[in-house]
Amino acid sequence: MGEHEAGNSDAGVRTDAELLVAVVGNDWPAFTELYGRHGRAVFLYGLAIVRSAHDAEDVAQDAWRTFWTSRARISLSTTSLLPWLLVTTRHLALKKSAARVRAGELPLWDDVVLTNDDDVAVQVEKSQLMAYIAGLVSDLNPIDQRIYELCLTEGLSYRAAATQLDLTETVIRGRLFRLRQVLRTAIANNGGR
C-alpha cells in the first residue's frame, strides 16, 4: 500500500492524487481502486474507535459515501488520500460512539478499558477512573449494585438480569438508564476523568 500512496514510477500505476482527479470526473474504476487501497485501513481505524464490527462497517460505508459526495472539494496535502479518509472516519466513528453512549447502548466505561497500547500515564488515569466508578457503585442501593454487576460488568441482557433478580425487563432497563445517568453526572461534576 505504501508504494501506491507515495506514487510509483511503474507504468499504469496511478497515485491517489491522480485517482482523485479521475473520481471527480465520475470514474468508477478509479473509486474502486482507491477503495481497494484504503478500504481495510478505513474499516480497521473505525473498528478501533467503535469496537463493533457492525458499527465499523457502518462508519466505513459513511466515510466512503462522504468521500464520494465531497470528492470535488477535496484537496490533498500529500499524494495519499488516506489521511483525509482517516480524519473523516474518526469524526464519523466518534459521532456514532457518542450517539450510542447517549442512547445507553454502550457501557458507561467502555472507553476506559486498559489496553497494552496505553502508555503508563494513560493506564494510571484509566485505573483512577475505574476506582472512582467502583466507589460510586459501592454507594448505590443493593439492587442497583446488582444490576450494575449483572448488566455492565458481566454483560447480561436485560431479560437475563430480570430473571435473576425477579424483576421485569422494563424495571431493569429503567433502573439501568437512571444508574448510568447518575454515574455520568457524578463523574462529570467531580472530575472523575
Backbone torsions as a table, in degrees:
resi	resn	phi	psi	omega
1	MET	NA	-36.0	-176.5
2	GLY	-60.1	-38.8	-178.7
3	GLU	-67.7	-30.9	176.8
4	HIS	-70.3	-38.9	-176.5
5	GLU	-66.6	-39.9	-176.4
6	ALA	-87.3	-5.7	-176.7
7	GLY	98.7	156.4	-177.7
8	ASN	-146.7	136.9	-177.2
9	SER	-80.0	-8.3	178.3
10	ASP	-60.1	137.8	179.0
11	ALA	-62.8	137.1	176.0
12	GLY	90.4	-13.8	178.8
13	VAL	-94.4	118.0	-177.8
14	ARG	-98.8	148.0	175.4
15	THR	-73.4	167.2	175.8
16	ASP	-60.0	-38.9	-179.8
17	ALA	-62.1	-41.5	177.8
18	GLU	-66.6	-40.9	178.4
19	LEU	-65.5	-37.4	178.1
20	LEU	-60.7	-42.8	177.6
21	VAL	-59.0	-42.2	179.0
22	ALA	-66.2	-40.3	-180.0
23	VAL	-64.6	-38.5	177.0
24	VAL	-57.6	-32.4	176.6
25	GLY	-86.6	19.1	177.7
26	ASN	65.5	32.9	178.3
27	ASP	-84.1	99.6	-176.8
28	TRP	-64.3	-40.1	176.4
29	PRO	-59.8	-33.3	177.3
30	ALA	-66.7	-41.4	176.5
31	PHE	-60.3	-45.3	-179.7
32	THR	-61.1	-38.0	178.6
33	GLU	-66.7	-42.2	176.7
34	LEU	-62.5	-42.1	178.6
35	TYR	-61.7	-41.8	178.2
36	GLY	-61.8	-35.9	179.2
37	ARG	-73.4	-41.0	-167.7
38	HIS	-119.6	-3.8	-176.1
39	GLY	-58.5	-44.0	-179.0
40	ARG	-66.0	-42.7	-179.8
41	ALA	-62.0	-41.2	179.1
42	VAL	-63.3	-46.3	179.6
43	PHE	-61.1	-48.8	-176.7
44	LEU	-65.3	-36.0	178.2
45	TYR	-66.5	-43.7	176.2
46	GLY	-62.0	-41.1	179.7
47	LEU	-62.1	-38.4	178.9
48	ALA	-62.5	-27.1	-178.5
49	ILE	-91.4	-49.1	-174.5
50	VAL	-87.9	-18.6	175.7
51	ARG	58.7	29.8	176.6
52	SER	-145.7	125.9	-178.3
53	ALA	-59.9	-40.6	180.0
54	HIS	-62.1	-47.9	179.2
55	ASP	-66.5	-36.7	179.0
56	ALA	-64.4	-36.5	175.9
57	GLU	-64.0	-42.4	177.2
58	ASP	-61.9	-44.3	-179.3
59	VAL	-63.5	-45.2	179.9
60	ALA	-61.7	-44.5	178.4
61	GLN	-60.7	-42.7	178.5
62	ASP	-65.2	-37.0	178.8
63	ALA	-64.2	-44.0	179.3
64	TRP	-69.5	-35.1	176.0
65	ARG	-64.7	-42.0	177.9
66	THR	-62.4	-42.2	176.6
67	PHE	-57.5	-48.0	-176.9
68	TRP	-62.4	-45.3	-177.1
69	THR	-73.9	-21.6	-178.2
70	SER	-103.1	1.1	-168.8
71	ARG	-52.8	-36.4	-177.5
72	ALA	-73.3	-17.8	-177.2
73	ARG	-102.7	-1.3	-176.4
74	ILE	-81.6	131.1	175.4
75	SER	-122.1	116.7	-176.9
76	LEU	-80.3	135.5	176.3
77	SER	-87.6	-14.2	175.2
78	THR	-132.7	-173.9	177.3
79	THR	-82.0	-5.5	-177.9
80	SER	-102.7	141.5	174.5
81	LEU	-82.4	-15.9	-172.9
82	LEU	-56.3	-44.8	178.4
83	PRO	-57.3	-42.2	178.3
84	TRP	-61.9	-44.7	-179.4
85	LEU	-63.1	-40.6	-178.0
86	LEU	-70.5	-37.9	175.9
87	VAL	-62.6	-43.9	178.8
88	THR	-63.9	-43.9	179.3
89	THR	-61.4	-44.5	179.7
90	ARG	-60.1	-46.4	179.7
91	HIS	-58.5	-48.3	-178.2
92	LEU	-66.4	-39.7	-179.0
93	ALA	-67.6	-42.2	178.2
94	LEU	-65.5	-37.9	178.2
95	LYS	-63.5	-43.4	179.5
96	LYS	-65.7	-43.0	179.5
97	SER	-63.2	-43.3	179.7
98	ALA	-61.7	-41.4	179.4
99	ALA	-64.5	-38.7	-179.8
100	ARG	-70.0	-36.8	176.9
101	VAL	-65.0	-45.5	179.5
102	ARG	-60.8	-34.4	-179.7
103	ALA	-81.1	-3.2	179.9
104	GLY	76.2	18.0	-178.4
105	GLU	-87.0	-18.0	178.9
106	LEU	-108.6	146.6	175.4
107	PRO	-58.1	149.9	-178.0
108	LEU	-54.0	-42.4	-173.1
109	TRP	-105.0	23.9	-175.5
110	ASP	-51.6	-33.0	-177.3
111	ASP	-90.1	6.6	-179.0
112	VAL	-110.7	11.1	177.1
113	VAL	-66.7	130.8	-178.8
114	LEU	-73.5	138.5	175.9
115	THR	-127.8	160.5	178.9
116	ASN	-67.1	-18.2	-178.5
117	ASP	-79.1	-15.3	-177.6
118	ASP	-72.0	141.2	173.2
119	ASP	-78.6	172.1	-173.3
120	VAL	-60.1	-42.7	-178.9
121	ALA	-61.6	-41.4	179.3
122	VAL	-67.2	-40.8	178.6
123	GLN	-62.3	-41.2	178.6
124	VAL	-63.8	-45.4	179.8
125	GLU	-60.7	-44.9	179.9
126	LYS	-66.0	-40.3	178.5
127	SER	-62.6	-41.0	178.4
128	GLN	-63.5	-41.4	178.7
129	LEU	-64.6	-42.7	179.5
130	MET	-63.7	-38.3	177.0
131	ALA	-66.6	-38.3	178.0
132	TYR	-62.9	-44.3	178.1
133	ILE	-62.4	-42.9	179.2
134	ALA	-60.2	-38.2	176.9
135	GLY	-64.4	-41.7	178.2
136	LEU	-63.3	-41.7	-179.1
137	VAL	-64.8	-37.1	-179.0
138	SER	-65.1	-19.8	177.8
139	ASP	-86.5	-6.1	-179.2
140	LEU	-76.7	161.9	175.2
141	ASN	-68.7	159.7	-174.0
142	PRO	-57.0	-37.6	-179.4
143	ILE	-66.2	-45.0	179.5
144	ASP	-66.3	-35.3	175.4
145	GLN	-60.7	-42.3	-179.2
146	ARG	-69.2	-38.8	176.8
147	ILE	-62.4	-44.2	177.3
148	TYR	-56.4	-49.7	-177.9
149	GLU	-61.6	-48.1	-176.1
150	LEU	-69.3	-47.5	-173.1
151	CYS	-86.3	-42.1	-173.9
152	LEU	-93.2	-32.4	179.5
153	THR	-89.6	-49.3	-176.9
154	GLU	-88.2	-15.1	176.9
155	GLY	76.3	22.1	178.9
156	LEU	-69.4	153.5	175.2
157	SER	-72.9	164.3	176.7
158	TYR	-57.8	-41.4	-177.7
159	ARG	-63.4	-45.5	-179.2
160	ALA	-65.0	-41.5	178.2
161	ALA	-65.0	-41.7	179.7
162	ALA	-60.7	-41.9	179.3
163	THR	-63.1	-45.2	-179.2
164	GLN	-64.9	-35.3	-175.7
165	LEU	-97.3	0.7	-178.7
166	ASP	57.1	45.9	176.8
167	LEU	-126.3	172.6	176.2
168	THR	-87.9	158.0	175.4
169	GLU	-57.8	-39.2	-179.4
170	THR	-62.0	-41.0	178.4
171	VAL	-64.6	-44.8	179.3
172	ILE	-60.2	-48.1	-178.6
173	ARG	-59.2	-46.9	-178.8
174	GLY	-65.0	-44.8	-179.5
175	ARG	-67.1	-38.3	179.2
176	LEU	-66.8	-38.8	177.2
177	PHE	-61.1	-48.3	179.0
178	ARG	-64.1	-39.3	179.0
179	LEU	-60.1	-46.9	178.0
180	ARG	-60.9	-42.5	-179.9
181	GLN	-62.0	-44.7	-179.9
182	VAL	-61.4	-45.9	-178.9
183	LEU	-66.4	-43.1	178.4
184	ARG	-61.1	-43.7	-179.7
185	THR	-63.7	-44.3	-179.7
186	ALA	-61.9	-42.9	179.3
187	ILE	-64.0	-45.6	-178.9
188	ALA	-64.7	-41.5	-176.4
189	ASN	-77.9	-24.2	-174.3
190	ASN	-113.0	17.3	175.3
191	GLY	62.6	37.4	-179.7
192	GLY	-68.8	-12.0	179.4
193	ARG	-117.8	NA	NA
